[in-house]
Amino acid sequence: MLVFTLLACQDYGFAQGADVEAPRDDVMPYAPGDHDSAEPHLPDDIGAVSGRICDPSGANWVVGAMVSTLVDGVEVFTLTDADGSFLLSDLPPGDYTLLVQKGSFSTSFDVHVVGGEVSTLSDPECLDPSEVDIAVVTGEYDSIEHILDDLGLAYDSFDGTQGSAFISFLGDPTALGAYDIVFINCGLSWDWYGSGGAIGDSLRTYVEEGGSLYVSDWSAGLVEAAYPDLVDWYGSDATITEALAGASGTHKGVVVDANMQLLLGAQQADLSFDYNNWAVAEKESQQATVLVRGKAPLDAGGEVPGSPLALRYDSPGSGRLLFTSFHNESQNTLDMDLLLLEIILSL
């Protein structure tokens, strides 16, 4: 199991081995010590529900998950905090189905609300991965699938280091559309460049029609092929290999994304780059949302200040593209593992 799983449990207080399979419609009275905030004073005709949300493995709390239900046809909702806790209030007495949503992942459970009381779930509620279809294109220098394995997520794998099967897959929007999330690792065979135009069109169609796509480091050329105006890469964008210029070492990143800040409990992250020549972005377009920003030291000397080290594009069709200059390797810092955890669950 990865280090982030063990430390996240220690940091956030989740008891490993806790029974997260128990029915969620049994609740116990609110205990003031269970949450940071004091028990709210509720009138007799209003109740509330509190609880905690965990990831599919049950090993980490989920930040920023939306917990919602309908009251007389109107949606009421709240978001989970840094330790996965939520308090959904303003609920008239009765029976409710609560929906939890985080990226492509969700779960639901039934609760009974009593007027004048806050009912607390007796066990954490974990996201259900069974309805999320995932594909991974493997790479020589990256292995996001190791984190997916620790999260208990099933996926189909396409070998991106050799052969043409992955090229056909990336160039076929129908094949891509069979998946909710597609992860593309660093270190693909460069053979895909020969079909770059068709692959770019296919990936863009996938995202614009609601798919979630994650691309890391040396696969930056796929971002350029799909959205040539999204990122200004170091060097000439027409020759994306010029962007592979970052210097190895552990570099500080400023965490801009609010959920990532909550998860880390900090506004800075240590990012380790084991090799030279990682993909450097100089700046982002207005369509992109920066998640982590920092200076990018260059292997040839000098640096790019304020480089978007992790960024996201949200399409009008509810799709999402996410790029990181860092990725999953054996030298990962705890910060990197937690950032990648948030990235996976946000897709």
N, C-alpha and C positions, 0 to 999 in steps of 0.2 A: 504494500500500500504506500502511496506517495506521502512524503513528509507533510504536505499541506493538509491531508486528511487528519493526521494525528494531532498536529498543532492547532488546527481549527477547532477540534473537539476540546482541547485543553483551554484555548483562549475564550471560547464562547460557552463553555460549561455543558456541552451535550454529553450525556452519559452513553458511552459506547455500549452497544448491546441492548439498549432500551427497546421495549416492545412498541414498535411503531405500526404494528399490524392490527392492533386492537380496534374495535369499532369506535367511531368518532361521535356517535350520537349519545354516548353516555358522558355526562359532564359533571364536574364537582364544583362546589361553591368557590367563589373567587377568594384567593389567598393574597392579602396585601403584599406579602413579600415576594410574590412571583414576578412582579414587574417593577420597573423603576418608579412609575407614577403611582400615586395613591389611588385607592378605589374611588371612582367618581360617585357623587351623590345622584341617585336616579329616582325620579318620581315613580309611583306605583304602576303607571301605564307605559313605562319605557324600560327596556332591558338592554343588555349588551353581551357580547361573546368575546373572550380572549383566548389566545393560544399561541403556538409557535409552529413555524413551517420549516421543514428540513428538505435537503436535496434528495434525489432518488435513492442514493445509497444510505441515507439516514445518518451520515457522518458529519454534515456541515449545515449550519443554519443558512437560510436564504434571505438575502437582503432585497428590499424593493419589490417583493411579490405583491400583487394586488389581490386583496381578499374582498369579495363583493357578494351581494345578494339583492333580491328585489323586494321592495316594500310598496305594496299597492301599485305594482308595475313600474316603479321608479328605482333605478339602481343606486344603492348606497355602497360605499367602498372605503377601504383604508389600505395602507401599505405597511409591510413588515419593516421592522427597524434593524439595527446592527446585529442583534442576536436572534433574528427571526420572529420576534414577538409582534403580535397585532392586538388591537382592541377595536372591535366593530360595534359602534354604539347606535343610539337612536332607533332601536328595533322594538316595535310593539310586541307584546307577548304572543307567542305562537311557535309554530314549527317552520324552520327555514332550511334551505339548501344553500350552503356557502360554496362559492367557486373561488379557487386559487389559481392565479395565472402569473407565470414568469416566462417571458419569451414564448417559445413553442410549447412549454411544459405547463401542465395544469393538474389539478385534482379537485374533487368536490366531496363534501360530506354534509350530513344532516345534523342539525342542532335543535334543541328546544329552548326557547327563551322565556324566562320568567320575569314579570314586571318588577321593577325595583331592585333587580339583582344583575351582577355580572357573572355569567357562567364561563368557567375555564375548561378547555379541553383537557381530559385526563392524560392524554399522550400527545406527542408532536404529530403533525400531519405532514407526510412527505409527498413531494411531487411525484406523479405517476408518469413514467417514461413510455408506457406501453403504446400510446397513441402517436408517438413521435418517430417518424422514419428518418434515419440518418445515413449519409454516405460519407466515406473518408477516402480521399485520394492520397495515398502514402507518398512519402518523400524520403530522400536519403539523409537529410539533416534535421528531421523533425518527427515527432511522434505524438500528435494530439490524442491518438487512440489509447495511449497509456492512461491518460486522465479520464477518457470516456469509459475505459474498463473499470477504473476505480469508482466511478459514479454509477456503475451498473447499467450503462447504456449500450444497447445493441446497435450494430451498424453493419452496412455492407461496405466492403473494401475493394478499391480499385488500385492496382499497382501503378504508381506514377513514375517509377524509376526506369521502366523499360516497356517495350511493346507499344501497341497502338490502341489498346482497349480504353485506356483512360482518356486519350485524345478524342475518340469517338463519343465517349460518355460526356465529356465537357462540351462538345460541339453539338449535342442533341438536346434541345430544350425540353422535349417530351420526356427523355430519360431523366434529366435533372428534376423535372416537375414531379416525379414519383417520390421525391424526398422533401421533407420539411426543412432539413438543414444539410448543407454540404460543406465539409471541412477539406481544405486543400493545404497540405503540408509544404514545408520548405524543401527544396532539393528535387524538383521534378526533372525528368528528362527534358532537355531543351528541344526535343523533336516537336513539341506542341507549337513552337513558333511558326512552323510551316503552315499551320491552320489557325494562326492567331486571329485573323479577321472573323472567321466563322465562330470560333470559340468565344471571342469577345461579344459578338451579337447574342450568342446562346446564353452566356452568363448574365448579360444585361436583361434579357427576356425573363430569365428565371427570377431575378431579384425584383423586377418591376411587376411581376405577376404574383409576388407574395413569398418567394423563397428566401431563406436565410443562408448567407454565404460567408464563410470565414477563410481568409487568405493570410499566410504568414511569410514574411521575410523575402526569400528569393523568388517566391511566386508573385511578387509585386507586379510583374509584367502582365499578369491576368487582370489585375485591377486597371492598369493602363489600357489594356485591350477593351475592357468592358466600359470603362468610364474615363476616357482620355482627358477630360477637363476636371476631374475630381481632385487630383493630387499633382503638384509640381515636384517632380523627383530631382534629386541631385544629378547634375550633368544634363545630357540631352534626353528628353522623354522618348524621342524617336529611337534611341538606343538604350533600352532600359538597363542593360548591363552596366552602364556608367554609374547608375545609382548604387551599385553594390560596392560601397566605398567606406563603410563604417569600421572603426577600429575596435578591436577586442578589449575586454575589461568590464568592470562593474561600474555602471553609470547611474546617476540619479535621474529619476523622472518625476515631474510634478503631476500628481493625479488630479485631473480636472473633473472626472465623472463623479457625481454625488454618491452613487451606490458603491463604487470602488473605494471612495474615501471612507464610507461607513464600514465596509468589510475589512479594510486595512487598519482603520482607526488612526489614519494619518493622511497627510496631503502630499507625501513623497513616497517613492518606492525605489528599492534597489533593483536594477535590471542588469543581469549578467549576460554578456555576449562572449561566448567561448571562442568564437572565430572572428577573424577580420572579414571585411567585405560584406557586412550585412546591409540590407537595403535602407537607404537614407532618403527620407522625404524632406523637402525644403519647406513647403507650405501647403496648406489645404485650401480648397475652394469654399465658398459660402455654403455649398450643399453638404459639406462634411461637418461632423461633430467630433471634436478632438476629445479623446478620453484620457490620454497621457501625453504630456509634452516635455521635452528636455533637449539639452544640447546633444548633438551627435558628433563626437570626435571622429575625424577622418583618418584612415590608415596612412594616407600620404601626407598628413599634417594639416593643421587647422581644424575647424569645426563648423558645423551648421547650427547656429543658435535657434532655439525655439522650434526644433523639429517635431512634427506630430508623430510620436512613437507608436501611438495606437489611435485609430480614428474609425468613425462609423458613418455610413450613409443610410438614411431611412427613405425608402421609395414611397411615392404616393399610394402605391398598391399594397402597403404594409409589409413589403419585403425589406431585407436588411443586408448590407454588405459591411463586413468588419475586417480591418487590416491591422496587423501588429508587426513591428519590426523585430520583436522578440518572439520566442516560441518555446515549446516544451523540449528541454534537453536535460541531461543528467546534472548539469551545473546550475539548474534553476534555483533562484532564491525563493524563500517563502513568499515574498511579495509577488513574484512572478506567478507562482502557483495559484495564489489567491486571485490575482487578476485574471488568469486564464479560467479559473472556476467561474467567476462572474461573467466572463465573456461567453462561455459555453451555455450557461443558464439563461443569458439574455437573448440568445439567438432564436 
